[in-house]
Amino acid sequence: MELRVITFNANGIRSAARKGLFAWLARSRADVICIQETKAQIADLGPEHRPRGYHAYFHDAEKPGYAGTALFSKVEPLDVVRGFGAPEFDGEGRYLEARFDGYAVVSLYAPSGSAGPHRQASKDRFLAAFPEHLRALKRRKREHLICGDFNIAHREIDLKNWKSNQTNSGFLPHERAWLDGLFGPLGFIDAFRALDARPDQYTWWSNRGQAYAKNVGWRIDYQVATPGFVRGAKRARIYKGQRFSDHAPLVMDYEL
C-alpha cells in the first residue's frame, strides 16, 4: 500500500486557504494531511478550510486564534485521539492522532520558545513530558508517523546561519540533544534525512529581510517515523512552488 503524507505549518489555516493551500492540496494526491498552527476554532471554519473527499479532524486550542492542529485523511481512521495526557499542551491543541489498521499518523505542533523566557520554559516542559508518550507509542502494535513542527533544527546542516543561532531557541544545545535522544535511544527516525542528506533543505524562513529569496532558512518541520515506516520511504520533497505561509509543506511517500 502506498501512502503519501503531507505535513505543513499553516500559520493560520484561513490565511493559508486564501493563498491557495486547498487548491494545491486537491492536486497533491495525498492520503493523509497534517496541519499545524491552525489558529482557528472549528466553528470558524467552513467547507473551504478542508479538502474535498477527506475525513477532517481538528484539535483546537482553548485560546481562540492560537496554535491548534488538523488532520485530513482519505481513509476513515479507526480512532482519533486529541491530546497526549498533558493538560498544558492538550489545552493548546498540539497533538492529534489518527489510528488506522497497522499504523497511526500524528499531527504535532511543539511549542516555540522564541517569544521569550516564559515560552522557552513551556517548551522545555514539553520536551520533558513528551518522551514518555513516545515510549508508550513504541509499545503498541502499530507503526507510527509523527508529522509536524518540532521548532528545533537538529544539526548544523539544518539551518543556514547555525553559528549565530547557537544561543537562540530552536538551536539550543539541550534542544538538539533532545532530538539526538528521539533519533537515538527512543528509536524514531528522521524520515526526510533517511532519503535526503543534502544541505540547504529548509522548511521555515523568517519574514525579515529576504530570508526566503536567499534561502536563509531552518528545517524544523519533520516526519518522524518508526523503522517500519522508514523501510518503506520512497520519496521526499519540500514543496516551494507556491508560498502559503512562512513554512513550506513537506511531502513524503511510503510503501507500507
C-alpha positions as CSV (number, residue, x, y, z in Angstrom):
1,M,0.0,0.0,0.0
2,E,1.3,3.4,-1.0
3,L,0.8,6.3,1.4
4,R,1.5,9.9,0.6
5,V,1.7,12.2,3.7
6,I,2.0,15.9,3.8
7,T,2.8,18.0,6.9
8,F,2.6,21.8,6.9
9,N,2.5,24.6,9.5
10,A,-0.1,26.9,8.0
11,N,0.4,29.8,10.4
12,G,-3.3,30.3,10.2
13,I,-5.4,27.9,8.2
14,R,-7.8,30.6,7.0
15,S,-4.8,32.7,5.8
16,A,-3.3,29.8,4.0
17,A,-6.6,28.9,2.4
18,R,-6.8,32.4,0.9
19,K,-3.3,31.9,-0.5
20,G,-4.4,28.8,-2.4
21,L,-3.4,26.0,0.0
22,F,-6.5,23.9,-0.5
23,A,-6.4,24.2,-4.3
24,W,-2.9,22.8,-4.1
25,L,-3.9,20.0,-1.7
26,A,-6.7,19.0,-4.1
27,R,-4.0,18.3,-6.7
28,S,-1.5,16.7,-4.3
29,R,-2.9,13.2,-4.2
30,A,-2.1,13.0,-0.5
31,D,-3.6,10.2,1.6
32,V,-3.0,12.0,4.9
33,I,-2.5,15.7,5.5
34,C,-1.3,17.1,8.8
35,I,-1.7,20.8,9.5
36,Q,-0.3,22.7,12.5
37,E,-0.9,26.2,13.8
38,T,-4.5,26.3,12.5
39,K,-5.2,29.4,14.7
40,A,-8.9,28.8,14.4
41,Q,-11.8,27.2,16.3
42,I,-13.8,24.6,14.3
43,A,-16.9,26.8,14.5
44,D,-15.0,29.4,12.5
45,L,-14.2,27.1,9.6
46,G,-16.2,26.3,6.5
47,P,-16.0,23.9,3.6
48,E,-13.3,26.0,2.1
49,H,-11.0,25.1,5.0
50,R,-10.9,21.3,4.3
51,P,-10.1,19.4,1.2
52,R,-12.9,17.6,-0.6
53,G,-13.1,13.9,-0.3
54,Y,-11.2,13.7,3.1
55,H,-12.3,13.0,6.6
56,A,-11.5,16.1,8.6
57,Y,-10.4,16.3,12.3
58,F,-9.3,19.2,14.4
59,H,-7.8,19.8,17.8
60,D,-8.4,23.4,18.7
61,A,-6.6,25.4,21.4
62,E,-8.8,26.7,24.2
63,K,-7.5,30.2,23.4
64,P,-9.0,31.5,20.2
65,G,-6.7,32.2,17.3
66,Y,-3.8,30.3,18.8
67,A,-1.9,27.1,18.0
68,G,-4.2,24.1,17.1
69,T,-3.8,21.1,14.8
70,A,-5.7,19.4,12.0
71,L,-5.6,16.1,10.2
72,F,-7.3,15.1,6.9
73,S,-7.5,11.5,5.7
74,K,-8.9,9.8,2.7
75,V,-9.5,6.7,4.7
76,E,-11.6,7.0,7.8
77,P,-9.5,6.2,10.9
78,L,-10.4,3.5,13.3
79,D,-9.9,6.0,16.1
80,V,-8.9,9.7,16.7
81,V,-7.1,10.9,19.8
82,R,-6.8,14.5,20.8
83,G,-4.0,15.2,23.2
84,F,-1.4,13.0,24.9
85,G,-2.4,13.5,28.5
86,A,-0.5,16.7,29.4
87,P,-3.1,19.4,30.2
88,E,-0.8,22.3,29.5
89,F,-0.3,21.2,25.9
90,D,-3.6,19.5,25.3
91,G,-5.3,22.8,26.1
92,E,-3.3,24.3,23.3
93,G,-4.4,21.7,20.7
94,R,-0.9,20.5,20.0
95,Y,-1.5,16.7,19.4
96,L,-3.9,15.0,17.1
97,E,-3.5,11.3,16.3
98,A,-5.4,9.2,13.8
99,R,-5.2,5.4,14.1
100,F,-5.5,3.1,11.2
101,D,-5.1,-0.6,10.6
102,G,-1.5,-1.3,11.4
103,Y,-0.3,2.3,11.6
104,A,-1.0,5.7,13.1
105,V,-0.3,9.3,12.0
106,V,0.1,12.2,14.4
107,S,-0.1,15.9,13.6
108,L,2.1,17.6,16.2
109,Y,2.8,21.3,16.9
110,A,5.6,21.5,19.5
111,P,5.9,24.8,21.4
112,S,8.2,27.6,20.3
113,G,10.4,29.3,22.8
114,S,11.3,32.3,20.6
115,A,8.8,34.7,22.2
116,G,10.7,34.9,25.5
117,P,11.8,33.0,28.6
118,H,8.2,32.1,29.6
119,R,7.7,30.4,26.3
120,Q,11.0,28.7,26.4
121,A,10.1,27.3,29.9
122,S,6.9,25.9,28.4
123,K,8.8,24.4,25.5
124,D,11.2,22.8,28.0
125,R,8.3,21.3,29.9
126,F,7.0,19.8,26.7
127,L,10.4,18.3,25.9
128,A,10.4,16.8,29.4
129,A,6.8,15.4,29.1
130,F,6.6,14.1,25.6
131,P,9.2,11.2,25.6
132,E,7.1,9.1,28.0
133,H,4.3,9.3,25.5
134,L,6.7,8.4,22.7
135,R,7.8,5.3,24.7
136,A,4.1,4.3,25.1
137,L,3.6,4.6,21.3
138,K,6.6,2.3,20.7
139,R,5.0,-0.4,22.9
140,R,1.9,-0.5,20.7
141,K,1.5,-2.9,17.8
142,R,1.4,-0.2,15.2
143,E,4.0,1.7,13.1
144,H,3.8,5.4,13.9
145,L,4.5,8.6,11.9
146,I,4.7,11.8,13.8
147,C,4.4,14.8,11.5
148,G,4.8,18.4,12.4
149,D,6.6,21.5,13.5
150,F,9.1,20.5,16.2
151,N,10.5,24.0,16.4
152,I,14.1,22.6,16.6
153,A,16.7,22.4,13.9
154,H,18.7,19.2,14.6
155,R,22.2,19.7,13.1
156,E,24.3,22.4,11.6
157,I,23.1,21.3,8.1
158,D,19.6,22.1,9.2
159,L,19.8,25.9,9.3
160,K,21.8,28.4,7.2
161,N,23.2,30.6,10.0
162,W,24.0,27.9,12.6
163,K,27.0,29.7,14.1
164,S,25.0,32.8,15.1
165,N,22.0,30.8,16.3
166,Q,23.6,28.6,18.9
167,T,22.2,30.7,21.8
168,N,18.7,31.1,20.2
169,S,15.6,29.0,20.8
170,G,15.3,26.3,18.2
171,F,19.0,25.5,18.1
172,L,19.9,25.4,21.8
173,P,22.3,22.6,22.8
174,H,19.7,20.9,25.1
175,E,17.0,21.1,22.3
176,R,19.4,19.5,19.8
177,A,20.3,16.8,22.4
178,W,16.6,16.1,22.8
179,L,16.4,15.3,19.1
180,D,19.5,13.1,19.5
181,G,17.6,11.1,22.0
182,L,14.5,11.0,19.8
183,F,16.6,9.7,16.9
184,G,18.7,7.5,19.1
185,P,17.6,5.7,22.3
186,L,13.9,6.4,21.6
187,G,14.2,4.6,18.3
188,F,12.5,7.0,16.0
189,I,14.0,8.1,12.6
190,D,14.1,11.4,10.8
191,A,12.4,10.1,7.6
192,F,13.4,13.0,5.4
193,R,17.1,12.7,6.3
194,A,16.9,8.9,5.6
195,L,16.3,9.9,2.0
196,D,17.9,13.3,1.5
197,A,21.2,14.2,3.0
198,R,21.7,17.4,1.0
199,P,22.3,20.8,2.7
200,D,20.1,23.8,2.2
201,Q,16.9,21.9,2.6
202,Y,14.7,24.1,4.8
203,T,11.0,24.3,5.7
204,W,10.8,27.7,7.5
205,W,12.1,31.2,6.7
206,S,11.9,34.4,8.7
207,N,9.8,37.1,7.3
208,R,12.6,39.5,7.9
209,G,14.8,40.8,5.1
210,Q,15.0,38.5,2.1
211,A,15.4,35.2,4.0
212,Y,13.1,33.2,1.7
213,A,14.5,34.7,-1.5
214,K,18.0,33.9,-0.3
215,N,17.0,30.6,1.2
216,V,18.3,31.6,4.7
217,G,16.1,29.0,6.5
218,W,15.6,26.4,9.1
219,R,14.5,22.8,8.8
220,I,12.1,22.5,11.7
221,D,9.2,20.5,10.2
222,Y,9.6,16.7,10.3
223,Q,8.1,13.4,9.6
224,V,9.4,11.3,12.5
225,A,8.9,7.6,11.9
226,T,9.2,4.2,13.4
227,P,11.5,1.8,11.5
228,G,8.7,0.1,9.6
229,F,7.7,3.4,8.0
230,V,11.2,4.3,7.1
231,R,11.9,1.0,5.4
232,G,9.1,1.9,3.0
233,A,10.1,5.5,2.5
234,K,10.3,6.2,-1.2
235,R,10.3,9.9,-2.0
236,A,10.7,13.2,-0.1
237,R,10.3,16.8,-1.2
238,I,9.8,20.2,0.3
239,Y,7.2,22.0,-1.9
240,K,8.2,25.6,-2.8
241,G,6.2,26.1,-5.9
242,Q,3.8,28.3,-4.1
243,R,4.0,30.1,-0.7
244,F,1.1,29.6,1.7
245,S,2.8,30.6,5.0
246,D,6.3,31.2,6.4
247,H,6.7,27.4,6.3
248,A,6.8,25.0,3.3
249,P,4.9,21.7,3.0
250,L,7.0,18.5,3.5
251,V,5.7,15.7,1.2
252,M,6.7,12.1,1.6
253,D,5.7,8.8,0.0
254,Y,5.9,5.5,1.8
255,E,5.2,1.9,0.8
256,L,3.6,0.1,3.7
